[in-house]
Amino acid sequence: MKPGKLNHTFMNRLSLKESWVIFFILGLIMLDYPFLSIFDKPIMLLGFPLTSIYIFAGWGISILVIYLFTISIKHEKHSDNGPNKR
């Protein structure tokens, strides 16, 4: 592996690890008191309480983010283990 390629791969993996930590912390903050109190209103949207919509939308977005991370990890592994690799 060339030194430039190694540095690029290391920096790419480092930013991916940092992104995991950032999104994990954002998920915890999203379920903390101040944000839940913002959406804890007696408002019904399409027949569902606003708090439930907030939690389920956040859950769906979290699943989407995890899916995108796994795609990027698979893509990174395939590019590192290509057939022209020496």
LOPA-890811 format. One line per 2 residues: number of its first residue (from 1); their letters; for each residue x, y, z of N, C-alpha, C, O. Coordinates in steps of 0.2 Angstrom, whole numbers, plus 5000, padded with zeros to 4 digits. Example, Ala and Ser with C-alpha at 12.3 -4.5 7.8 and 13.67 -1.06 7.14 Angstrom:
1	AS	5066:4972:5039:5062:4978:5039:5066:4984:5039:5071:4983:5042  5064:4989:5035:5068:4995:5036:5064:5000:5039:5067:5006:5040
***
This chain:
1	MK	5004:4994:5000:5000:5000:5000:5004:5006:5000:5009:5007:5004  5003:5011:4996:5007:5017:4995:5005:5021:5001:5000:5021:5004
3	PG	5010:5025:5004:5009:5030:5010:5004:5035:5009:5000:5036:5014  5002:5037:5003:4997:5042:5002:4990:5039:5003:4986:5041:5006
5	KL	4990:5033:5000:4984:5029:5001:4982:5027:5008:4977:5027:5010  4988:5025:5012:4987:5023:5019:4985:5029:5023:4980:5028:5027
7	NH	4987:5035:5021:4985:5041:5025:4978:5043:5023:4974:5044:5028  4976:5042:5017:4969:5044:5015:4964:5039:5019:4959:5041:5021
9	TF	4966:5032:5019:4962:5027:5022:4961:5028:5029:4956:5028:5032  4967:5030:5033:4967:5031:5040:4962:5037:5041:4958:5037:5046
11	MN	4963:5043:5038:4959:5049:5039:4951:5047:5037:4947:5050:5041  4950:5043:5032:4943:5042:5031:4940:5037:5036:4934:5039:5038
13	RL	4944:5033:5039:4941:5028:5044:4941:5033:5051:4936:5032:5055  4945:5037:5052:4945:5041:5058:4939:5046:5058:4935:5046:5063
15	SL	4937:5049:5052:4931:5053:5052:4925:5049:5053:4920:5051:5055  4925:5042:5050:4919:5038:5051:4918:5036:5058:4912:5036:5061
17	KE	4924:5035:5062:4923:5034:5069:4920:5040:5073:4916:5039:5077  4923:5045:5071:4921:5052:5074:4913:5053:5073:4909:5055:5077
19	SW	4911:5051:5067:4904:5052:5065:4900:5048:5069:4894:5050:5071  4902:5041:5070:4898:5037:5075:4897:5040:5081:4891:5040:5084
21	VI	4902:5042:5084:4902:5045:5091:4897:5051:5091:4893:5052:5096  4898:5056:5086:4894:5062:5086:4886:5060:5085:4882:5063:5089
23	FF	4885:5055:5081:4878:5053:5080:4875:5050:5086:4869:5050:5088  4879:5046:5090:4877:5043:5096:4875:5048:5101:4870:5047:5104
25	IL	4879:5053:5102:4878:5058:5107:4872:5062:5105:4868:5064:5109  4871:5064:5098:4865:5067:5096:4859:5063:5098:4854:5066:5099
27	GL	4859:5057:5097:4854:5052:5098:4852:5053:5106:4846:5053:5108  4857:5053:5110:4856:5053:5117:4853:5060:5119:4848:5060:5123
29	IM	4855:5065:5116:4853:5072:5117:4845:5072:5115:4841:5076:5118  4844:5069:5109:4837:5070:5107:4832:5067:5111:4826:5069:5111
31	LD	4834:5062:5115:4830:5058:5120:4830:5061:5127:4828:5058:5132  4834:5067:5128:4834:5070:5134:4829:5075:5136:4825:5076:5131
33	YP	4828:5077:5142:4823:5081:5144:4821:5087:5140:4815:5088:5138  4826:5092:5138:4824:5098:5135:4820:5097:5128:4815:5100:5127
35	FL	4823:5092:5124:4820:5091:5118:4813:5087:5119:4808:5089:5115  4812:5083:5123:4806:5079:5124:4801:5084:5127:4795:5084:5125
37	SI	4803:5089:5131:4798:5094:5133:4796:5099:5128:4790:5101:5128  4800:5100:5123:4798:5104:5117:4792:5101:5114:4787:5104:5112
39	FD	4792:5094:5113:4787:5091:5109:4781:5088:5113:4777:5085:5111  4782:5089:5120:4777:5086:5124:4771:5091:5125:4770:5095:5130
41	KP	4767:5092:5120:4762:5097:5119:4755:5093:5118:4755:5087:5115  4750:5095:5120:4743:5092:5119:4741:5093:5112:4735:5095:5110
43	IM	4745:5091:5107:4744:5092:5100:4743:5085:5096:4748:5081:5097  4738:5084:5092:4738:5078:5089:4739:5080:5081:4736:5084:5079
45	LL	4743:5076:5078:4745:5077:5071:4743:5070:5068:4746:5065:5069  4738:5070:5063:4736:5064:5060:4733:5059:5065:4734:5053:5064
47	GF	4731:5061:5071:4728:5057:5076:4733:5054:5080:4731:5050:5085  4739:5056:5080:4745:5054:5084:4747:5059:5089:4748:5065:5086
49	PL	4749:5058:5095:4752:5063:5099:4759:5066:5096:4763:5062:5093  4760:5072:5097:4766:5075:5094:4773:5072:5097:4778:5071:5093
51	TS	4773:5070:5103:4778:5066:5106:4780:5060:5103:4786:5058:5101  4775:5056:5101:4776:5049:5098:4778:5050:5091:4783:5047:5089
53	IY	4776:5055:5087:4779:5056:5081:4786:5058:5081:4790:5056:5077  4788:5063:5086:4795:5065:5087:4799:5059:5088:4805:5058:5085
55	IF	4797:5054:5093:4801:5048:5095:4802:5044:5089:4807:5041:5087  4796:5042:5085:4797:5037:5080:4800:5040:5074:4804:5037:5070
57	AG	4800:5047:5072:4804:5050:5067:4811:5050:5069:4815:5048:5064  4813:5051:5075:4820:5051:5077:4823:5044:5076:4828:5043:5074
59	WG	4818:5039:5078:4820:5032:5078:4822:5030:5070:4827:5027:5069  4817:5032:5066:4818:5031:5059:4824:5034:5056:4828:5031:5052
61	IS	4825:5040:5058:4831:5043:5055:4838:5040:5058:4843:5040:5054  4837:5038:5064:4843:5034:5067:4845:5028:5063:4850:5026:5062
63	IL	4839:5024:5061:4840:5018:5057:4843:5020:5050:4847:5016:5048  4841:5025:5047:4843:5027:5041:4851:5029:5041:4855:5027:5037
65	VI	4853:5033:5047:4860:5034:5048:4864:5028:5049:4870:5028:5046  4862:5023:5052:4866:5017:5053:4866:5013:5047:4872:5011:5045
67	YL	4861:5013:5043:4861:5010:5036:4866:5013:5032:4870:5010:5028  4867:5020:5032:4871:5024:5028:4879:5022:5030:4883:5022:5026
69	FT	4880:5022:5037:4886:5020:5039:4888:5013:5037:4894:5012:5035  4884:5008:5037:4886:5002:5035:4887:5001:5028:4892:4997:5026
71	IS	4884:5005:5024:4885:5005:5017:4892:5008:5016:4896:5006:5012  4894:5013:5019:4901:5017:5018:4906:5012:5021:4912:5012:5018
73	IK	4905:5008:5026:4910:5003:5028:4911:4998:5023:4917:4996:5022  4905:4995:5020:4906:4990:5015:4910:4992:5009:4914:4989:5006
75	HE	4908:4999:5007:4911:5002:5001:4919:5002:5003:4923:5001:4998  4921:5004:5009:4928:5005:5011:4931:4999:5011:4937:4998:5008
77	KH	4928:4993:5013:4931:4987:5013:4932:4984:5006:4938:4981:5005  4928:4985:5002:4928:4983:4995:4934:4987:4991:4937:4984:4987
79	SD	4934:4993:4993:4939:4997:4989:4946:4995:4992:4951:4996:4988  4947:4993:4998:4953:4992:5001:4956:4985:4999:4962:4983:4998
81	NG	4951:4980:4997:4952:4973:4995:4951:4972:4988:4949:4966:4986  4952:4977:4984:4951:4976:4977:4955:4971:4973:4960:4969:4976
83	PN	4953:4969:4967:4957:4963:4964:4964:4966:4961:4969:4962:4961  4965:4972:4960:4972:4975:4958:4976:4977:4964:4981:4981:4963
85	KR	4974:4975:4970:4978:4977:4976:4985:4973:4976:4985:4967:4975  4990:4976:4978:4997:4973:4979:5000:4975:4985:5005:4973:4987
***
